[in-house]
Amino acid sequence: MLQGTKDERTETGRCYGVEMNVERTKKITIPTQPSPIQITTGCKQTENVQYLKYFGSLMTNDARCTHEIKSRVVMTK
């Protein structure tokens, strides 16, 4: 399901001359998920990460905000 949605977005982007940057494409999976999700972009698997910055906010796979709070405290110093 996710692979199909990603493929649709890729095709729509190509119609408008936009390409997906495979090197910067990442995914977060929930650790309690029974099996890891496999999503490919081009011929490469997307990297699975524990956290990433998305529109300035730190998103983690455990849905806790402690990393976000710590990073914002560091930015203010």
PDB file as gemmi writes it, atoms N, CA and C in Angstrom:
CRYST1    1.000    1.000    1.000  90.00  90.00  90.00 P 1                      
ATOM      1  N   MET A   1       0.816  -1.187   0.000  1.00  0.00           N  
ATOM      2  CA  MET A   1       0.000   0.000   0.000  1.00  0.00           C  
ATOM      3  C   MET A   1       0.864   1.257   0.000  1.00  0.00           C  
ATOM      4  N   LEU A   2       1.828   1.341   0.918  1.00  0.00           N  
ATOM      5  CA  LEU A   2       2.704   2.513   0.958  1.00  0.00           C  
ATOM      6  C   LEU A   2       3.570   2.596  -0.289  1.00  0.00           C  
ATOM      7  N   GLN A   3       4.042   1.442  -0.763  1.00  0.00           N  
ATOM      8  CA  GLN A   3       4.866   1.426  -1.970  1.00  0.00           C  
ATOM      9  C   GLN A   3       4.081   1.984  -3.154  1.00  0.00           C  
ATOM     10  N   GLY A   4       2.817   1.589  -3.277  1.00  0.00           N  
ATOM     11  CA  GLY A   4       1.979   2.085  -4.372  1.00  0.00           C  
ATOM     12  C   GLY A   4       1.752   3.583  -4.290  1.00  0.00           C  
ATOM     13  N   THR A   5       1.526   4.084  -3.078  1.00  0.00           N  
ATOM     14  CA  THR A   5       1.333   5.521  -2.884  1.00  0.00           C  
ATOM     15  C   THR A   5       2.597   6.287  -3.245  1.00  0.00           C  
ATOM     16  N   LYS A   6       3.748   5.774  -2.820  1.00  0.00           N  
ATOM     17  CA  LYS A   6       5.023   6.427  -3.142  1.00  0.00           C  
ATOM     18  C   LYS A   6       5.249   6.427  -4.641  1.00  0.00           C  
ATOM     19  N   ASP A   7       4.928   5.314  -5.309  1.00  0.00           N  
ATOM     20  CA  ASP A   7       5.097   5.230  -6.764  1.00  0.00           C  
ATOM     21  C   ASP A   7       4.195   6.231  -7.491  1.00  0.00           C  
ATOM     22  N   GLU A   8       2.955   6.397  -7.010  1.00  0.00           N  
ATOM     23  CA  GLU A   8       2.046   7.383  -7.602  1.00  0.00           C  
ATOM     24  C   GLU A   8       2.608   8.791  -7.483  1.00  0.00           C  
ATOM     25  N   ARG A   9       3.142   9.123  -6.301  1.00  0.00           N  
ATOM     26  CA  ARG A   9       3.714  10.460  -6.088  1.00  0.00           C  
ATOM     27  C   ARG A   9       4.934  10.681  -6.979  1.00  0.00           C  
ATOM     28  N   THR A  10       5.727   9.642  -7.167  1.00  0.00           N  
ATOM     29  CA  THR A  10       6.909   9.740  -8.023  1.00  0.00           C  
ATOM     30  C   THR A  10       6.496  10.008  -9.467  1.00  0.00           C  
ATOM     31  N   GLU A  11       5.486   9.290  -9.948  1.00  0.00           N  
ATOM     32  CA  GLU A  11       5.017   9.484 -11.319  1.00  0.00           C  
ATOM     33  C   GLU A  11       4.406  10.863 -11.521  1.00  0.00           C  
ATOM     34  N   THR A  12       3.631  11.328 -10.547  1.00  0.00           N  
ATOM     35  CA  THR A  12       3.043  12.664 -10.629  1.00  0.00           C  
ATOM     36  C   THR A  12       4.139  13.716 -10.665  1.00  0.00           C  
ATOM     37  N   GLY A  13       5.158  13.544  -9.848  1.00  0.00           N  
ATOM     38  CA  GLY A  13       6.278  14.479  -9.834  1.00  0.00           C  
ATOM     39  C   GLY A  13       7.005  14.517 -11.162  1.00  0.00           C  
ATOM     40  N   ARG A  14       7.183  13.363 -11.778  1.00  0.00           N  
ATOM     41  CA  ARG A  14       7.871  13.310 -13.077  1.00  0.00           C  
ATOM     42  C   ARG A  14       7.103  14.074 -14.141  1.00  0.00           C  
ATOM     43  N   CYS A  15       5.774  14.056 -14.067  1.00  0.00           N  
ATOM     44  CA  CYS A  15       4.961  14.812 -15.028  1.00  0.00           C  
ATOM     45  C   CYS A  15       5.261  16.308 -14.950  1.00  0.00           C  
ATOM     46  N   TYR A  16       5.639  16.772 -13.755  1.00  0.00           N  
ATOM     47  CA  TYR A  16       5.933  18.194 -13.542  1.00  0.00           C  
ATOM     48  C   TYR A  16       7.427  18.474 -13.502  1.00  0.00           C  
ATOM     49  N   GLY A  17       8.253  17.487 -13.843  1.00  0.00           N  
ATOM     50  CA  GLY A  17       9.691  17.681 -13.882  1.00  0.00           C  
ATOM     51  C   GLY A  17      10.361  17.654 -12.522  1.00  0.00           C  
ATOM     52  N   VAL A  18       9.740  17.008 -11.541  1.00  0.00           N  
ATOM     53  CA  VAL A  18      10.298  16.925 -10.195  1.00  0.00           C  
ATOM     54  C   VAL A  18      10.755  15.494  -9.950  1.00  0.00           C  
ATOM     55  N   GLU A  19      11.991  15.328  -9.479  1.00  0.00           N  
ATOM     56  CA  GLU A  19      12.521  14.003  -9.177  1.00  0.00           C  
ATOM     57  C   GLU A  19      12.687  13.837  -7.674  1.00  0.00           C  
ATOM     58  N   MET A  20      12.491  12.634  -7.171  1.00  0.00           N  
ATOM     59  CA  MET A  20      12.680  12.334  -5.757  1.00  0.00           C  
ATOM     60  C   MET A  20      14.166  12.098  -5.499  1.00  0.00           C  
ATOM     61  N   ASN A  21      14.683  12.710  -4.442  1.00  0.00           N  
ATOM     62  CA  ASN A  21      16.081  12.528  -4.067  1.00  0.00           C  
ATOM     63  C   ASN A  21      16.190  11.239  -3.251  1.00  0.00           C  
ATOM     64  N   VAL A  22      16.708  10.186  -3.877  1.00  0.00           N  
ATOM     65  CA  VAL A  22      16.781   8.868  -3.252  1.00  0.00           C  
ATOM     66  C   VAL A  22      17.689   8.891  -2.032  1.00  0.00           C  
ATOM     67  N   GLU A  23      18.765   9.660  -2.077  1.00  0.00           N  
ATOM     68  CA  GLU A  23      19.728   9.699  -0.972  1.00  0.00           C  
ATOM     69  C   GLU A  23      19.125  10.326   0.287  1.00  0.00           C  
ATOM     70  N   ARG A  24      18.158  11.219   0.131  1.00  0.00           N  
ATOM     71  CA  ARG A  24      17.577  11.902   1.285  1.00  0.00           C  
ATOM     72  C   ARG A  24      16.253  11.301   1.734  1.00  0.00           C  
ATOM     73  N   THR A  25      15.772  10.267   1.065  1.00  0.00           N  
ATOM     74  CA  THR A  25      14.504   9.645   1.415  1.00  0.00           C  
ATOM     75  C   THR A  25      14.718   8.662   2.557  1.00  0.00           C  
ATOM     76  N   LYS A  26      13.980   8.855   3.646  1.00  0.00           N  
ATOM     77  CA  LYS A  26      14.123   8.017   4.836  1.00  0.00           C  
ATOM     78  C   LYS A  26      12.741   7.606   5.330  1.00  0.00           C  
ATOM     79  N   LYS A  27      12.694   6.610   6.213  1.00  0.00           N  
ATOM     80  CA  LYS A  27      11.426   6.199   6.802  1.00  0.00           C  
ATOM     81  C   LYS A  27      11.636   5.864   8.267  1.00  0.00           C  
ATOM     82  N   ILE A  28      10.577   6.047   9.046  1.00  0.00           N  
ATOM     83  CA  ILE A  28      10.578   5.685  10.465  1.00  0.00           C  
ATOM     84  C   ILE A  28       9.528   4.591  10.638  1.00  0.00           C  
ATOM     85  N   THR A  29       9.916   3.505  11.290  1.00  0.00           N  
ATOM     86  CA  THR A  29       8.946   2.449  11.579  1.00  0.00           C  
ATOM     87  C   THR A  29       8.781   2.313  13.081  1.00  0.00           C  
ATOM     88  N   ILE A  30       7.625   1.894  13.499  1.00  0.00           N  
ATOM     89  CA  ILE A  30       7.338   1.704  14.916  1.00  0.00           C  
ATOM     90  C   ILE A  30       7.969   0.388  15.350  1.00  0.00           C  
ATOM     91  N   PRO A  31       8.755   0.384  16.444  1.00  0.00           N  
ATOM     92  CA  PRO A  31       9.471  -0.832  16.842  1.00  0.00           C  
ATOM     93  C   PRO A  31       8.568  -2.033  17.139  1.00  0.00           C  
ATOM     94  N   THR A  32       7.314  -1.823  17.529  1.00  0.00           N  
ATOM     95  CA  THR A  32       6.440  -2.938  17.858  1.00  0.00           C  
ATOM     96  C   THR A  32       5.784  -3.551  16.625  1.00  0.00           C  
ATOM     97  N   GLN A  33       6.075  -3.006  15.456  1.00  0.00           N  
ATOM     98  CA  GLN A  33       5.511  -3.530  14.222  1.00  0.00           C  
ATOM     99  C   GLN A  33       6.055  -4.942  13.979  1.00  0.00           C  
ATOM    100  N   PRO A  34       5.203  -5.899  13.582  1.00  0.00           N  
ATOM    101  CA  PRO A  34       5.663  -7.278  13.447  1.00  0.00           C  
ATOM    102  C   PRO A  34       6.740  -7.487  12.381  1.00  0.00           C  
ATOM    103  N   SER A  35       6.650  -6.799  11.261  1.00  0.00           N  
ATOM    104  CA  SER A  35       7.664  -6.965  10.218  1.00  0.00           C  
ATOM    105  C   SER A  35       8.025  -5.597   9.651  1.00  0.00           C  
ATOM    106  N   PRO A  36       9.299  -5.409   9.309  1.00  0.00           N  
ATOM    107  CA  PRO A  36       9.704  -4.103   8.761  1.00  0.00           C  
ATOM    108  C   PRO A  36       9.097  -3.866   7.379  1.00  0.00           C  
ATOM    109  N   ILE A  37       8.767  -2.620   7.112  1.00  0.00           N  
ATOM    110  CA  ILE A  37       8.198  -2.239   5.819  1.00  0.00           C  
ATOM    111  C   ILE A  37       9.332  -2.029   4.833  1.00  0.00           C  
ATOM    112  N   GLN A  38       9.200  -2.597   3.658  1.00  0.00           N  
ATOM    113  CA  GLN A  38      10.200  -2.438   2.608  1.00  0.00           C  
ATOM    114  C   GLN A  38       9.651  -1.491   1.543  1.00  0.00           C  
ATOM    115  N   ILE A  39      10.282  -0.332   1.399  1.00  0.00           N  
ATOM    116  CA  ILE A  39       9.878   0.633   0.375  1.00  0.00           C  
ATOM    117  C   ILE A  39      11.105   0.935  -0.470  1.00  0.00           C  
ATOM    118  N   THR A  40      10.968   0.819  -1.774  1.00  0.00           N  
ATOM    119  CA  THR A  40      12.087   1.109  -2.668  1.00  0.00           C  
ATOM    120  C   THR A  40      11.818   2.406  -3.420  1.00  0.00           C  
ATOM    121  N   THR A  41      12.883   3.132  -3.668  1.00  0.00           N  
ATOM    122  CA  THR A  41      12.839   4.343  -4.475  1.00  0.00           C  
ATOM    123  C   THR A  41      13.852   4.143  -5.588  1.00  0.00           C  
ATOM    124  N   GLY A  42      13.367   4.086  -6.809  1.00  0.00           N  
ATOM    125  CA  GLY A  42      14.256   3.697  -7.897  1.00  0.00           C  
ATOM    126  C   GLY A  42      14.617   2.236  -7.692  1.00  0.00           C  
ATOM    127  N   CYS A  43      15.884   1.949  -7.554  1.00  0.00           N  
ATOM    128  CA  CYS A  43      16.333   0.576  -7.288  1.00  0.00           C  
ATOM    129  C   CYS A  43      16.880   0.439  -5.876  1.00  0.00           C  
ATOM    130  N   LYS A  44      16.789   1.486  -5.073  1.00  0.00           N  
ATOM    131  CA  LYS A  44      17.369   1.466  -3.732  1.00  0.00           C  
ATOM    132  C   LYS A  44      16.287   1.375  -2.660  1.00  0.00           C  
ATOM    133  N   GLN A  45      16.606   0.664  -1.574  1.00  0.00           N  
ATOM    134  CA  GLN A  45      15.735   0.605  -0.400  1.00  0.00           C  
ATOM    135  C   GLN A  45      15.832   1.930   0.348  1.00  0.00           C  
ATOM    136  N   THR A  46      14.728   2.410   0.876  1.00  0.00           N  
ATOM    137  CA  THR A  46      14.786   3.606   1.703  1.00  0.00           C  
ATOM    138  C   THR A  46      15.390   3.244   3.047  1.00  0.00           C  
ATOM    139  N   GLU A  47      16.149   4.180   3.597  1.00  0.00           N  
ATOM    140  CA  GLU A  47      16.840   3.956   4.864  1.00  0.00           C  
ATOM    141  C   GLU A  47      15.855   4.042   6.025  1.00  0.00           C  
ATOM    142  N   ASN A  48      15.959   3.110   6.957  1.00  0.00           N  
ATOM    143  CA  ASN A  48      15.135   3.127   8.157  1.00  0.00           C  
ATOM    144  C   ASN A  48      15.909   3.841   9.256  1.00  0.00           C  
ATOM    145  N   VAL A  49      15.333   4.885   9.845  1.00  0.00           N  
ATOM    146  CA  VAL A  49      16.003   5.667  10.878  1.00  0.00           C  
ATOM    147  C   VAL A  49      15.170   5.684  12.151  1.00  0.00           C  
ATOM    148  N   GLN A  50      15.816   5.998  13.274  1.00  0.00           N  
ATOM    149  CA  GLN A  50      15.112   6.088  14.550  1.00  0.00           C  
ATOM    150  C   GLN A  50      14.532   7.479  14.772  1.00  0.00           C  
ATOM    151  N   TYR A  51      15.111   8.503  14.129  1.00  0.00           N  
ATOM    152  CA  TYR A  51      14.600   9.862  14.254  1.00  0.00           C  
ATOM    153  C   TYR A  51      14.979  10.665  13.023  1.00  0.00           C  
ATOM    154  N   LEU A  52      14.228  11.727  12.765  1.00  0.00           N  
ATOM    155  CA  LEU A  52      14.555  12.651  11.678  1.00  0.00           C  
ATOM    156  C   LEU A  52      13.906  14.000  11.930  1.00  0.00           C  
ATOM    157  N   LYS A  53      14.469  15.025  11.319  1.00  0.00           N  
ATOM    158  CA  LYS A  53      13.899  16.367  11.397  1.00  0.00           C  
ATOM    159  C   LYS A  53      12.917  16.525  10.250  1.00  0.00           C  
ATOM    160  N   TYR A  54      11.705  16.968  10.562  1.00  0.00           N  
ATOM    161  CA  TYR A  54      10.667  17.147   9.558  1.00  0.00           C  
ATOM    162  C   TYR A  54      10.003  18.492   9.814  1.00  0.00           C  
ATOM    163  N   PHE A  55      10.167  19.416   8.888  1.00  0.00           N  
ATOM    164  CA  PHE A  55       9.658  20.780   9.031  1.00  0.00           C  
ATOM    165  C   PHE A  55      10.072  21.398  10.362  1.00  0.00           C  
ATOM    166  N   GLY A  56      11.327  21.174  10.756  1.00  0.00           N  
ATOM    167  CA  GLY A  56      11.869  21.788  11.957  1.00  0.00           C  
ATOM    168  C   GLY A  56      11.599  21.042  13.247  1.00  0.00           C  
ATOM    169  N   SER A  57      10.778  19.998  13.219  1.00  0.00           N  
ATOM    170  CA  SER A  57      10.486  19.229  14.427  1.00  0.00           C  
ATOM    171  C   SER A  57      11.195  17.884  14.356  1.00  0.00           C  
ATOM    172  N   LEU A  58      11.637  17.409  15.495  1.00  0.00           N  
ATOM    173  CA  LEU A  58      12.322  16.133  15.571  1.00  0.00           C  
ATOM    174  C   LEU A  58      11.290  15.035  15.797  1.00  0.00           C  
ATOM    175  N   MET A  59      11.164  14.127  14.845  1.00  0.00           N  
ATOM    176  CA  MET A  59      10.234  13.009  14.952  1.00  0.00           C  
ATOM    177  C   MET A  59      11.019  11.754  15.311  1.00  0.00           C  
ATOM    178  N   THR A  60      10.519  10.978  16.283  1.00  0.00           N  
ATOM    179  CA  THR A  60      11.194   9.752  16.697  1.00  0.00           C  
ATOM    180  C   THR A  60      10.262   8.563  16.530  1.00  0.00           C  
ATOM    181  N   ASN A  61      10.861   7.366  16.459  1.00  0.00           N  
ATOM    182  CA  ASN A  61      10.046   6.171  16.250  1.00  0.00           C  
ATOM    183  C   ASN A  61       9.293   5.747  17.511  1.00  0.00           C  
ATOM    184  N   ASP A  62       9.640   6.314  18.668  1.00  0.00           N  
ATOM    185  CA  ASP A  62       8.908   5.970  19.883  1.00  0.00           C  
ATOM    186  C   ASP A  62       7.858   7.034  20.246  1.00  0.00           C  
ATOM    187  N   ALA A  63       7.715   8.063  19.421  1.00  0.00           N  
ATOM    188  CA  ALA A  63       6.708   9.126  19.580  1.00  0.00           C  
ATOM    189  C   ALA A  63       6.861   9.908  20.877  1.00  0.00           C  
ATOM    190  N   ARG A  64       8.072   9.962  21.401  1.00  0.00           N  
ATOM    191  CA  ARG A  64       8.324  10.759  22.607  1.00  0.00           C  
ATOM    192  C   ARG A  64       8.931  12.096  22.182  1.00  0.00           C  
ATOM    193  N   CYS A  65       8.791  13.097  23.014  1.00  0.00           N  
ATOM    194  CA  CYS A  65       9.274  14.428  22.650  1.00  0.00           C  
ATOM    195  C   CYS A  65      10.537  14.829  23.414  1.00  0.00           C  
ATOM    196  N   THR A  66      11.166  13.911  24.126  1.00  0.00           N  
ATOM    197  CA  THR A  66      12.347  14.275  24.916  1.00  0.00           C  
ATOM    198  C   THR A  66      13.494  14.761  24.029  1.00  0.00           C  
ATOM    199  N   HIS A  67      13.718  14.126  22.876  1.00  0.00           N  
ATOM    200  CA  HIS A  67      14.776  14.569  21.964  1.00  0.00           C  
ATOM    201  C   HIS A  67      14.465  15.960  21.409  1.00  0.00           C  
ATOM    202  N   GLU A  68      13.197  16.202  21.107  1.00  0.00           N  
ATOM    203  CA  GLU A  68      12.771  17.508  20.588  1.00  0.00           C  
ATOM    204  C   GLU A  68      13.042  18.600  21.622  1.00  0.00           C  
ATOM    205  N   ILE A  69      12.679  18.348  22.866  1.00  0.00           N  
ATOM    206  CA  ILE A  69      12.886  19.337  23.931  1.00  0.00           C  
ATOM    207  C   ILE A  69      14.365  19.597  24.126  1.00  0.00           C  
ATOM    208  N   LYS A  70      15.176  18.537  24.166  1.00  0.00           N  
ATOM    209  CA  LYS A  70      16.624  18.710  24.357  1.00  0.00           C  
ATOM    210  C   LYS A  70      17.245  19.480  23.204  1.00  0.00           C  
ATOM    211  N   SER A  71      16.832  19.196  21.974  1.00  0.00           N  
ATOM    212  CA  SER A  71      17.420  19.904  20.830  1.00  0.00           C  
ATOM    213  C   SER A  71      17.025  21.388  20.828  1.00  0.00           C  
ATOM    214  N   ARG A  72      15.807  21.698  21.251  1.00  0.00           N  
ATOM    215  CA  ARG A  72      15.386  23.109  21.316  1.00  0.00           C  
ATOM    216  C   ARG A  72      16.094  23.864  22.448  1.00  0.00           C  
ATOM    217  N   VAL A  73      16.371  23.181  23.562  1.00  0.00           N  
ATOM    218  CA  VAL A  73      17.115  23.805  24.648  1.00  0.00           C  
ATOM    219  C   VAL A  73      18.525  24.122  24.185  1.00  0.00           C  
ATOM    220  N   VAL A  74      19.139  23.188  23.446  1.00  0.00           N  
ATOM    221  CA  VAL A  74      20.499  23.404  22.930  1.00  0.00           C  
ATOM    222  C   VAL A  74      20.507  24.577  21.944  1.00  0.00           C  
ATOM    223  N   MET A  75      19.476  24.696  21.102  1.00  0.00           N  
ATOM    224  CA  MET A  75      19.419  25.801  20.133  1.00  0.00           C  
ATOM    225  C   MET A  75      19.319  27.159  20.819  1.00  0.00           C  
ATOM    226  N   THR A  76      18.674  27.218  21.989  1.00  0.00           N  
ATOM    227  CA  THR A  76      18.510  28.508  22.651  1.00  0.00           C  
ATOM    228  C   THR A  76      19.776  28.953  23.373  1.00  0.00           C  
ATOM    229  N   LYS A  77      20.667  28.031  23.655  1.00  0.00           N  
ATOM    230  CA  LYS A  77      21.906  28.406  24.372  1.00  0.00           C  
ATOM    231  C   LYS A  77      22.913  29.059  23.464  1.00  0.00           C  
TER     232      LYS A  77                                                      
END                                                                             
